[in-house]
């Protein structure tokens, strides 16, 4: 059984699959740590043209995702797992941070209780942590859709054409923190933002001298005590 499961509700599944089938996300899937599923929102569209959007009440440019297709899509997933959390990328959400990813990774591994993050939420220990991500498009979404959303999140103060990139960022940031995904045991513990706002120290590899740019002598000394001091002094 995977430790974490994602169901992505999207109109553009083909934009997500290449990333989730490569590198560490592929490794997590192959090792049974993470599971990635897709729901095509268009399958829940209305009428002969499978309509999922409409004009804005009160006027304005663009189109909004309609309630009915989105509700039906989310409810179809909830029928299989009523405990699944619903996440929505939106400029109105809280900025996504490393600590948020770590908290969900800890819930996935059983190191943290989900009730610490969501009041009145429980997690069945026999099921993986399940997160549904709705990917908005067009001008946005009907506000009533928020009644189904457990958490709104924002990846930065800018606007994208859709929610697929934020969905990938959310997934990657969580999955990589689950033991067995990254190579080294300490890989995720000493990196940037592992302790609030810290920035990881500079790092180097061979050659020791490249075009006159030399690796600091202390890193070549073999003196691990001095190396630790240097790294600490060069962390931000």
DRENKOLVO-455217 format. One record per atom (N, C-alpha, C): atom name; x, y, z. Coordinates in nm, 2 decimals. Example, Ala and Ser with C-alpha at 12.3 -4.5 7.8 and 13.67 -1.06 7.14 Angstrom:
<sites>
  at    east   north      up
   N    1.32   -0.57    0.78
  CA    1.23   -0.45    0.78
   C    1.32   -0.33    0.78
   N    1.28   -0.22    0.71
  CA    1.37   -0.11    0.71
   C    1.29    0.00    0.79
</sites>
This chain:
<sites>
  at    east   north      up
   N    0.08   -0.12    0.00
  CA    0.00    0.00    0.00
   C    0.09    0.13    0.00
   N    0.06    0.22   -0.09
  CA    0.14    0.35   -0.09
   C    0.12    0.42    0.04
   N    0.21    0.51    0.07
  CA    0.20    0.59    0.19
   C    0.12    0.72    0.16
   N    0.12    0.76    0.03
  CA    0.04    0.88   -0.01
   C   -0.02    0.86   -0.15
   N   -0.13    0.91   -0.17
  CA   -0.20    0.90   -0.29
   C   -0.25    1.04   -0.34
   N   -0.23    1.07   -0.46
  CA   -0.28    1.19   -0.52
   C   -0.38    1.16   -0.63
   N   -0.49    1.23   -0.63
  CA   -0.59    1.23   -0.74
   C   -0.60    1.37   -0.80
   N   -0.56    1.39   -0.92
  CA   -0.55    1.53   -0.98
   C   -0.67    1.54   -1.08
   N   -0.76    1.64   -1.05
  CA   -0.87    1.67   -1.13
   C   -0.83    1.78   -1.23
   N   -0.82    1.75   -1.36
  CA   -0.76    1.84   -1.46
   C   -0.83    1.82   -1.59
   N   -0.81    1.92   -1.67
  CA   -0.85    1.92   -1.81
   C   -0.73    1.88   -1.90
   N   -0.61    1.88   -1.84
  CA   -0.49    1.86   -1.92
   C   -0.40    1.76   -1.86
   N   -0.44    1.64   -1.85
  CA   -0.37    1.53   -1.79
   C   -0.23    1.51   -1.86
   N   -0.23    1.54   -1.99
  CA   -0.10    1.52   -2.07
   C    0.01    1.61   -2.02
   N   -0.02    1.72   -1.96
  CA    0.08    1.81   -1.91
   C    0.15    1.76   -1.78
   N    0.08    1.67   -1.71
  CA    0.13    1.62   -1.58
   C    0.20    1.49   -1.59
   N    0.16    1.41   -1.68
  CA    0.22    1.27   -1.68
   C    0.37    1.27   -1.71
   N    0.43    1.35   -1.80
  CA    0.57    1.34   -1.82
   C    0.65    1.36   -1.69
   N    0.61    1.46   -1.61
  CA    0.69    1.49   -1.49
   C    0.67    1.38   -1.38
   N    0.55    1.33   -1.37
  CA    0.52    1.23   -1.27
   C    0.58    1.09   -1.31
   N    0.61    1.07   -1.43
  CA    0.67    0.95   -1.48
   C    0.82    0.96   -1.49
   N    0.88    1.05   -1.43
  CA    1.03    1.07   -1.44
   C    1.09    1.09   -1.30
   N    1.22    1.07   -1.30
  CA    1.31    1.10   -1.18
   C    1.25    1.05   -1.05
   N    1.25    1.13   -0.95
  CA    1.21    1.08   -0.82
   C    1.06    1.05   -0.80
   N    0.98    1.12   -0.88
  CA    0.84    1.08   -0.87
   C    0.81    0.94   -0.93
   N    0.88    0.91   -1.04
  CA    0.88    0.78   -1.09
   C    0.93    0.67   -0.99
   N    1.04    0.71   -0.93
  CA    1.10    0.62   -0.83
   C    1.00    0.59   -0.71
   N    0.93    0.70   -0.67
  CA    0.83    0.69   -0.56
   C    0.72    0.60   -0.60
   N    0.68    0.61   -0.72
  CA    0.57    0.53   -0.78
   C    0.61    0.38   -0.79
   N    0.73    0.36   -0.85
  CA    0.78    0.23   -0.87
   C    0.80    0.15   -0.74
   N    0.84    0.23   -0.64
  CA    0.87    0.16   -0.51
   C    0.75    0.15   -0.42
   N    0.63    0.19   -0.47
  CA    0.51    0.18   -0.40
   C    0.49    0.28   -0.29
   N    0.56    0.39   -0.30
  CA    0.55    0.49   -0.19
   C    0.44    0.59   -0.22
   N    0.43    0.62   -0.35
  CA    0.32    0.72   -0.39
   C    0.24    0.66   -0.51
   N    0.12    0.71   -0.52
  CA    0.03    0.67   -0.62
   C   -0.03    0.80   -0.69
   N   -0.03    0.81   -0.82
  CA   -0.08    0.92   -0.89
   C   -0.20    0.88   -0.98
   N   -0.31    0.94   -0.96
  CA   -0.43    0.92   -1.04
   C   -0.48    1.05   -1.10
   N   -0.56    1.03   -1.21
  CA   -0.61    1.15   -1.28
   C   -0.76    1.13   -1.30
   N   -0.83    1.25   -1.29
  CA   -0.97    1.25   -1.32
   C   -0.99    1.36   -1.42
   N   -1.04    1.33   -1.54
  CA   -1.06    1.42   -1.65
   C   -1.19    1.50   -1.62
   N   -1.18    1.63   -1.59
  CA   -1.29    1.71   -1.55
   C   -1.39    1.71   -1.67
   N   -1.34    1.70   -1.79
  CA   -1.43    1.71   -1.91
   C   -1.53    1.60   -1.91
   N   -1.50    1.48   -1.85
  CA   -1.59    1.37   -1.84
   C   -1.72    1.41   -1.76
   N   -1.71    1.51   -1.68
  CA   -1.82    1.55   -1.60
   C   -1.89    1.68   -1.65
   N   -1.85    1.72   -1.77
  CA   -1.90    1.84   -1.84
   C   -2.05    1.82   -1.87
   N   -2.12    1.93   -1.90
  CA   -2.26    1.93   -1.92
   C   -2.29    1.94   -2.07
   N   -2.40    1.87   -2.11
  CA   -2.45    1.88   -2.24
   C   -2.36    1.81   -2.34
   N   -2.40    1.82   -2.47
  CA   -2.33    1.74   -2.58
   C   -2.18    1.79   -2.59
   N   -2.15    1.91   -2.55
  CA   -2.01    1.96   -2.57
   C   -1.93    1.94   -2.44
   N   -1.99    1.88   -2.34
  CA   -1.92    1.86   -2.21
   C   -1.87    1.99   -2.15
   N   -1.95    2.08   -2.14
  CA   -1.92    2.22   -2.10
   C   -1.88    2.22   -1.95
   N   -1.77    2.28   -1.92
  CA   -1.73    2.29   -1.78
   C   -1.72    2.44   -1.73
   N   -1.74    2.53   -1.81
  CA   -1.72    2.67   -1.78
   C   -1.83    2.76   -1.83
   N   -1.85    2.88   -1.77
  CA   -1.96    2.97   -1.82
   C   -1.92    3.11   -1.79
   N   -2.00    3.20   -1.84
  CA   -1.97    3.35   -1.82
   C   -2.00    3.39   -1.67
   N   -1.95    3.50   -1.64
  CA   -1.95    3.55   -1.50
   C   -2.07    3.64   -1.47
   N   -2.14    3.60   -1.36
  CA   -2.25    3.69   -1.32
   C   -2.20    3.82   -1.28
   N   -2.27    3.93   -1.33
  CA   -2.23    4.06   -1.30
   C   -2.13    4.12   -1.40
   N   -2.10    4.04   -1.50
  CA   -2.01    4.08   -1.61
   C   -1.86    4.06   -1.58
   N   -1.78    4.08   -1.68
  CA   -1.64    4.06   -1.66
   C   -1.58    3.97   -1.77
   N   -1.45    3.98   -1.80
  CA   -1.39    3.90   -1.90
   C   -1.37    3.76   -1.85
   N   -1.36    3.67   -1.95
  CA   -1.32    3.53   -1.91
   C   -1.44    3.45   -1.87
   N   -1.41    3.32   -1.84
  CA   -1.51    3.22   -1.80
   C   -1.46    3.16   -1.67
   N   -1.56    3.11   -1.59
  CA   -1.54    3.05   -1.46
   C   -1.57    2.90   -1.47
   N   -1.50    2.81   -1.40
  CA   -1.54    2.68   -1.38
   C   -1.67    2.67   -1.31
   N   -1.76    2.59   -1.36
  CA   -1.90    2.58   -1.31
   C   -1.90    2.48   -1.19
   N   -2.00    2.50   -1.10
  CA   -2.01    2.42   -0.98
   C   -2.03    2.27   -1.02
   N   -2.13    2.25   -1.10
  CA   -2.18    2.11   -1.12
   C   -2.07    2.01   -1.17
   N   -1.99    2.04   -1.27
  CA   -1.89    1.95   -1.31
   C   -1.79    1.93   -1.20
   N   -1.75    2.03   -1.13
  CA   -1.64    2.02   -1.03
   C   -1.70    1.94   -0.91
   N   -1.82    1.97   -0.87
  CA   -1.88    1.90   -0.76
   C   -1.89    1.75   -0.79
   N   -1.93    1.72   -0.91
  CA   -1.95    1.58   -0.95
   C   -1.82    1.51   -0.96
   N   -1.71    1.58   -1.01
  CA   -1.58    1.51   -1.02
   C   -1.52    1.48   -0.88
   N   -1.53    1.58   -0.79
  CA   -1.48    1.56   -0.65
   C   -1.56    1.45   -0.58
   N   -1.69    1.46   -0.59
  CA   -1.77    1.36   -0.52
   C   -1.75    1.22   -0.58
   N   -1.72    1.21   -0.70
  CA   -1.69    1.07   -0.76
   C   -1.57    1.01   -0.69
   N   -1.47    1.09   -0.65
  CA   -1.35    1.05   -0.58
   C   -1.38    1.02   -0.44
   N   -1.46    1.11   -0.38
  CA   -1.50    1.09   -0.24
   C   -1.58    0.97   -0.21
   N   -1.65    0.92   -0.31
  CA   -1.73    0.80   -0.30
   C   -1.64    0.68   -0.27
   N   -1.52    0.69   -0.32
  CA   -1.42    0.58   -0.30
   C   -1.34    0.60   -0.17
   N   -1.32    0.73   -0.13
  CA   -1.25    0.76   -0.01
   C   -1.30    0.89    0.04
   N   -1.39    0.88    0.14
  CA   -1.45    1.00    0.20
   C   -1.35    1.08    0.28
   N   -1.24    1.02    0.32
  CA   -1.14    1.09    0.40
   C   -1.04    1.17    0.32
   N   -1.05    1.17    0.19
  CA   -0.96    1.24    0.10
   C   -0.97    1.39    0.13
   N   -0.85    1.45    0.13
  CA   -0.84    1.60    0.14
   C   -0.85    1.66    0.01
   N   -0.91    1.78    0.00
  CA   -0.92    1.85   -0.13
   C   -0.83    1.98   -0.12
   N   -0.73    1.99   -0.21
  CA   -0.65    2.11   -0.22
   C   -0.67    2.19   -0.34
   N   -0.67    2.32   -0.33
  CA   -0.70    2.40   -0.45
   C   -0.59    2.51   -0.46
   N   -0.52    2.51   -0.57
  CA   -0.42    2.62   -0.60
   C   -0.50    2.75   -0.64
   N   -0.47    2.86   -0.57
  CA   -0.54    2.98   -0.60
   C   -0.46    3.10   -0.54
   N   -0.46    3.22   -0.60
  CA   -0.39    3.33   -0.54
   C   -0.45    3.37   -0.40
   N   -0.57    3.33   -0.37
  CA   -0.63    3.36   -0.24
   C   -0.58    3.26   -0.13
   N   -0.50    3.17   -0.17
  CA   -0.45    3.07   -0.07
   C   -0.33    3.12    0.01
   N   -0.30    3.04    0.11
  CA   -0.18    3.06    0.19
   C   -0.06    3.02    0.11
   N    0.05    3.10    0.12
  CA    0.17    3.06    0.05
   C    0.22    2.93    0.10
   N    0.25    2.84    0.00
  CA    0.30    2.70    0.03
   C    0.45    2.71    0.08
   N    0.48    2.65    0.19
  CA    0.61    2.65    0.25
   C    0.66    2.51    0.27
   N    0.79    2.50    0.30
  CA    0.85    2.37    0.32
   C    0.79    2.30    0.44
   N    0.76    2.38    0.54
  CA    0.70    2.32    0.67
   C    0.56    2.26    0.64
   N    0.49    2.31    0.54
  CA    0.36    2.25    0.50
   C    0.38    2.12    0.43
   N    0.48    2.11    0.35
  CA    0.51    1.98    0.28
   C    0.56    1.88    0.38
   N    0.64    1.92    0.48
  CA    0.69    1.83    0.58
   C    0.58    1.78    0.67
   N    0.48    1.86    0.70
  CA    0.37    1.82    0.78
   C    0.29    1.71    0.72
   N    0.27    1.72    0.59
  CA    0.19    1.62    0.52
   C    0.27    1.49    0.49
   N    0.40    1.51    0.47
  CA    0.49    1.39    0.46
   C    0.49    1.31    0.59
   N    0.49    1.38    0.70
  CA    0.49    1.32    0.83
   C    0.35    1.25    0.86
   N    0.24    1.31    0.81
  CA    0.11    1.24    0.82
   C    0.11    1.11    0.74
   N    0.17    1.12    0.62
  CA    0.18    1.00    0.53
   C    0.25    0.89    0.59
   N    0.36    0.92    0.67
  CA    0.44    0.81    0.72
   C    0.39    0.77    0.86
   N    0.29    0.84    0.92
  CA    0.24    0.81    1.05
   C    0.31    0.87    1.16
   N    0.40    0.97    1.13
  CA    0.48    1.04    1.23
   C    0.40    1.16    1.29
   N    0.29    1.19    1.23
  CA    0.21    1.30    1.28
   C    0.06    1.27    1.26
   N   -0.02    1.32    1.35
  CA   -0.17    1.30    1.34
   C   -0.23    1.41    1.25
   N   -0.31    1.37    1.16
  CA   -0.37    1.46    1.07
   C   -0.46    1.57    1.14
   N   -0.51    1.53    1.26
  CA   -0.59    1.63    1.34
   C   -0.51    1.75    1.38
   N   -0.38    1.74    1.38
  CA   -0.30    1.86    1.41
   C   -0.30    1.96    1.30
   N   -0.34    1.92    1.18
  CA   -0.35    2.01    1.06
   C   -0.49    2.04    1.03
   N   -0.58    1.95    1.05
  CA   -0.72    1.98    1.02
   C   -0.81    1.93    1.13
   N   -0.88    2.02    1.19
  CA   -0.97    1.99    1.30
   C   -1.08    1.89    1.25
   N   -1.12    1.80    1.33
  CA   -1.23    1.71    1.30
   C   -1.19    1.61    1.18
   N   -1.06    1.60    1.15
  CA   -1.02    1.51    1.04
   C   -0.95    1.39    1.11
   N   -0.97    1.28    1.06
  CA   -0.90    1.16    1.11
   C   -0.85    1.08    0.99
   N   -0.75    1.00    1.01
  CA   -0.69    0.92    0.90
   C   -0.70    0.77    0.93
   N   -0.76    0.70    0.84
  CA   -0.76    0.55    0.86
   C   -0.62    0.50    0.84
   N   -0.57    0.43    0.94
  CA   -0.43    0.38    0.93
   C   -0.41    0.28    0.83
   N   -0.52    0.22    0.78
  CA   -0.52    0.12    0.68
   C   -0.52    0.18    0.54
   N   -0.53    0.31    0.53
  CA   -0.54    0.38    0.40
   C   -0.42    0.47    0.39
   N   -0.37    0.50    0.26
  CA   -0.27    0.60    0.25
   C   -0.33    0.74    0.26
   N   -0.25    0.84    0.30
  CA   -0.30    0.98    0.29
   C   -0.34    1.01    0.15
   N   -0.46    1.06    0.13
  CA   -0.51    1.08    0.00
   C   -0.54    1.23   -0.02
   N   -0.48    1.29   -0.12
  CA   -0.50    1.43   -0.15
   C   -0.56    1.45   -0.29
   N   -0.67    1.51   -0.30
  CA   -0.73    1.55   -0.43
   C   -0.68    1.69   -0.46
   N   -0.63    1.71   -0.58
  CA   -0.59    1.85   -0.62
   C   -0.68    1.89   -0.74
   N   -0.75    2.00   -0.72
  CA   -0.83    2.05   -0.83
   C   -0.75    2.15   -0.91
   N   -0.74    2.14   -1.04
  CA   -0.66    2.23   -1.12
   C   -0.76    2.33   -1.19
   N   -0.77    2.45   -1.14
  CA   -0.85    2.55   -1.21
   C   -0.80    2.60   -1.34
   N   -0.89    2.65   -1.42
  CA   -0.85    2.71   -1.55
   C   -0.94    2.83   -1.58
   N   -0.91    2.89   -1.69
  CA   -0.99    3.01   -1.74
   C   -0.97    3.12   -1.64
   N   -1.08    3.20   -1.61
  CA   -1.06    3.31   -1.52
   C   -1.06    3.27   -1.37
   N   -1.10    3.15   -1.35
  CA   -1.11    3.10   -1.21
   C   -1.22    3.00   -1.19
   N   -1.29    3.01   -1.08
  CA   -1.39    2.91   -1.04
   C   -1.50    2.98   -0.97
   N   -1.62    2.91   -0.97
  CA   -1.73    2.96   -0.90
   C   -1.70    2.95   -0.75
   N   -1.72    3.05   -0.67
  CA   -1.68    3.06   -0.53
   C   -1.75    2.95   -0.45
   N   -1.86    2.89   -0.49
  CA   -1.93    2.79   -0.41
   C   -1.85    2.66   -0.41
   N   -1.75    2.65   -0.51
  CA   -1.67    2.53   -0.51
   C   -1.59    2.52   -0.38
   N   -1.56    2.63   -0.32
  CA   -1.47    2.63   -0.20
   C   -1.54    2.55   -0.08
   N   -1.67    2.53   -0.09
  CA   -1.73    2.45    0.02
   C   -1.68    2.31    0.02
   N   -1.62    2.26   -0.08
  CA   -1.56    2.13   -0.09
   C   -1.41    2.12   -0.06
   N   -1.35    2.24   -0.05
  CA   -1.20    2.25   -0.04
   C   -1.16    2.25    0.11
   N   -1.06    2.17    0.14
  CA   -1.00    2.17    0.27
   C   -0.89    2.27    0.29
   N   -0.81    2.29    0.18
  CA   -0.71    2.39    0.19
   C   -0.68    2.46    0.06
   N   -0.67    2.59    0.06
  CA   -0.63    2.67   -0.05
   C   -0.48    2.70   -0.04
   N   -0.41    2.69   -0.15
  CA   -0.26    2.72   -0.14
   C   -0.22    2.80   -0.26
   N   -0.11    2.88   -0.24
  CA   -0.06    2.96   -0.34
   C    0.09    2.94   -0.35
   N    0.14    2.93   -0.47
  CA    0.29    2.91   -0.48
   C    0.37    3.03   -0.51
   N    0.30    3.15   -0.51
  CA    0.37    3.27   -0.53
   C    0.28    3.38   -0.58
   N    0.33    3.51   -0.57
  CA    0.25    3.62   -0.61
   C    0.26    3.65   -0.76
   N    0.21    3.55   -0.84
  CA    0.20    3.57   -0.98
   C    0.08    3.48   -1.03
   N    0.04    3.49   -1.15
  CA   -0.07    3.42   -1.20
   C   -0.03    3.33   -1.31
   N   -0.08    3.20   -1.31
  CA   -0.05    3.11   -1.42
   C   -0.18    3.08   -1.50
   N   -0.17    3.01   -1.61
  CA   -0.28    2.98   -1.69
   C   -0.37    2.86   -1.64
   N   -0.31    2.79   -1.55
  CA   -0.39    2.68   -1.49
   C   -0.32    2.62   -1.37
   N   -0.39    2.53   -1.31
  CA   -0.34    2.47   -1.18
   C   -0.25    2.36   -1.18
   N   -0.21    2.31   -1.31
  CA   -0.12    2.20   -1.32
   C    0.02    2.21   -1.26
   N    0.08    2.33   -1.29
  CA    0.21    2.35   -1.23
   C    0.21    2.36   -1.08
   N    0.12    2.43   -1.02
  CA    0.11    2.43   -0.87
   C    0.08    2.29   -0.82
   N    0.00    2.21   -0.89
  CA   -0.02    2.07   -0.84
   C    0.11    1.99   -0.84
   N    0.19    2.00   -0.94
  CA    0.32    1.93   -0.95
   C    0.41    1.98   -0.84
   N    0.41    2.11   -0.81
  CA    0.49    2.16   -0.70
   C    0.45    2.10   -0.57
   N    0.32    2.10   -0.54
  CA    0.27    2.05   -0.42
   C    0.31    1.90   -0.40
   N    0.29    1.82   -0.51
  CA    0.32    1.68   -0.51
   C    0.47    1.66   -0.48
   N    0.55    1.72   -0.56
  CA    0.70    1.70   -0.55
   C    0.75    1.74   -0.41
   N    0.70    1.85   -0.36
  CA    0.75    1.90   -0.23
   C    0.72    1.80   -0.12
   N    0.61    1.73   -0.13
  CA    0.57    1.63   -0.03
   C    0.64    1.50   -0.05
   N    0.63    1.45   -0.17
  CA    0.68    1.31   -0.19
   C    0.83    1.30   -0.17
   N    0.90    1.40   -0.20
  CA    1.05    1.39   -0.19
   C    1.09    1.38   -0.04
   N    1.00    1.42    0.05
  CA    1.04    1.41    0.19
   C    1.00    1.28    0.26
   N    0.94    1.19    0.18
  CA    0.90    1.06    0.24
   C    1.02    0.97    0.23
   N    1.06    0.90    0.34
  CA    1.18    0.82    0.34
   C    1.17    0.71    0.23
   N    1.28    0.69    0.16
  CA    1.29    0.60    0.05
   C    1.28    0.66   -0.09
   N    1.25    0.79   -0.09
  CA    1.24    0.86   -0.22
   C    1.38    0.92   -0.26
   N    1.44    1.00   -0.18
  CA    1.57    1.05   -0.20
   C    1.68    0.95   -0.17
   N    1.80    0.98   -0.22
  CA    1.90    0.88   -0.20
   C    1.96    0.87   -0.06
   N    2.01    0.98   -0.01
  CA    2.07    0.98    0.13
   C    1.97    1.00    0.24
   N    2.00    0.94    0.35
  CA    1.91    0.95    0.47
   C    1.89    1.10    0.51
   N    2.00    1.17    0.50
  CA    2.00    1.31    0.55
   C    1.97    1.41    0.44
   N    1.94    1.37    0.32
  CA    1.93    1.46    0.20
   C    1.83    1.57    0.23
   N    1.71    1.53    0.29
  CA    1.61    1.63    0.31
   C    1.62    1.71    0.44
   N    1.71    1.67    0.52
  CA    1.72    1.73    0.66
   C    1.82    1.85    0.66
   N    1.91    1.85    0.57
  CA    2.01    1.96    0.57
   C    2.00    2.06    0.46
   N    1.89    2.05    0.38
  CA    1.88    2.14    0.27
   C    1.81    2.27    0.31
   N    1.80    2.36    0.21
  CA    1.74    2.48    0.23
   C    1.59    2.47    0.28
   N    1.56    2.56    0.38
  CA    1.42    2.56    0.43
   C    1.39    2.44    0.52
   N    1.48    2.35    0.55
  CA    1.45    2.24    0.63
   C    1.43    2.29    0.78
   N    1.48    2.40    0.81
  CA    1.46    2.46    0.94
   C    1.41    2.61    0.92
   N    1.28    2.62    0.89
  CA    1.22    2.75    0.86
   C    1.29    2.82    0.75
   N    1.36    2.93    0.77
  CA    1.41    3.01    0.66
   C    1.56    2.99    0.63
   N    1.62    2.88    0.68
  CA    1.76    2.86    0.65
   C    1.79    2.84    0.50
   N    1.91    2.88    0.45
  CA    1.95    2.85    0.32
   C    2.08    2.77    0.33
   N    2.08    2.66    0.25
  CA    2.19    2.57    0.26
   C    2.32    2.63    0.22
   N    2.43    2.58    0.29
  CA    2.57    2.63    0.26
   C    2.61    2.60    0.11
   N    2.71    2.67    0.06
  CA    2.76    2.64   -0.08
   C    2.82    2.51   -0.08
   N    2.81    2.44   -0.20
  CA    2.87    2.31   -0.22
   C    2.94    2.30   -0.35
   N    3.04    2.21   -0.35
  CA    3.13    2.20   -0.47
   C    3.16    2.06   -0.50
   N    3.20    2.03   -0.62
  CA    3.25    1.90   -0.66
   C    3.37    1.91   -0.75
   N    3.42    1.81   -0.81
  CA    3.54    1.81   -0.89
   C    3.52    1.89   -1.02
   N    3.62    1.96   -1.07
  CA    3.76    1.97   -1.02
   C    3.77    2.07   -0.91
   N    3.88    2.06   -0.84
  CA    3.91    2.15   -0.73
   C    3.94    2.29   -0.78
   N    3.99    2.30   -0.90
  CA    4.02    2.43   -0.96
   C    3.96    2.43   -1.10
   N    3.86    2.52   -1.12
  CA    3.80    2.53   -1.25
   C    3.81    2.67   -1.30
   N    3.89    2.69   -1.41
  CA    3.92    2.83   -1.46
   C    3.96    2.93   -1.36
   N    4.04    2.88   -1.27
  CA    4.09    2.98   -1.16
   C    4.00    2.99   -1.04
   N    3.88    2.93   -1.05
  CA    3.78    2.93   -0.94
   C    3.81    2.81   -0.85
   N    3.86    2.83   -0.73
  CA    3.90    2.72   -0.65
   C    3.80    2.69   -0.54
   N    3.79    2.56   -0.51
  CA    3.72    2.51   -0.39
   C    3.78    2.56   -0.27
   N    3.71    2.61   -0.17
  CA    3.77    2.65   -0.04
   C    3.86    2.54    0.02
   N    3.98    2.58    0.06
  CA    4.08    2.49    0.12
   C    4.02    2.40    0.23
   N    3.94    2.46    0.31
  CA    3.89    2.38    0.43
   C    3.81    2.26    0.38
   N    3.74    2.27    0.27
  CA    3.66    2.16    0.22
   C    3.75    2.04    0.16
   N    3.87    2.07    0.14
  CA    3.97    1.97    0.09
   C    4.05    1.92    0.20
   N    4.04    1.97    0.32
  CA    4.13    1.94    0.43
   C    4.11    1.80    0.49
   N    3.99    1.75    0.48
  CA    3.96    1.63    0.55
   C    3.93    1.65    0.70
   N    3.93    1.77    0.75
  CA    3.90    1.80    0.89
   C    3.75    1.83    0.90
   N    3.68    1.73    0.94
  CA    3.53    1.74    0.94
   C    3.48    1.84    1.05
   N    3.56    1.86    1.15
  CA    3.52    1.96    1.25
   C    3.52    2.10    1.19
   N    3.63    2.13    1.12
  CA    3.64    2.26    1.06
   C    3.55    2.27    0.94
   N    3.52    2.16    0.87
  CA    3.42    2.17    0.76
   C    3.29    2.20    0.81
   N    3.25    2.14    0.93
  CA    3.12    2.17    0.99
   C    3.11    2.31    1.03
   N    3.21    2.37    1.08
  CA    3.21    2.51    1.12
   C    3.20    2.60    1.00
   N    3.27    2.56    0.90
  CA    3.26    2.65    0.77
   C    3.12    2.64    0.72
   N    3.06    2.53    0.71
  CA    2.93    2.51    0.66
   C    2.83    2.59    0.74
   N    2.84    2.58    0.87
  CA    2.75    2.65    0.96
   C    2.76    2.80    0.94
   N    2.89    2.85    0.92
  CA    2.91    3.00    0.91
   C    2.86    3.05    0.77
   N    2.85    2.96    0.68
  CA    2.81    3.00    0.54
   C    2.67    2.96    0.51
   N    2.59    2.91    0.61
  CA    2.45    2.89    0.60
   C    2.38    3.02    0.63
   N    2.27    3.05    0.57
  CA    2.20    3.17    0.59
   C    2.07    3.15    0.66
</sites>
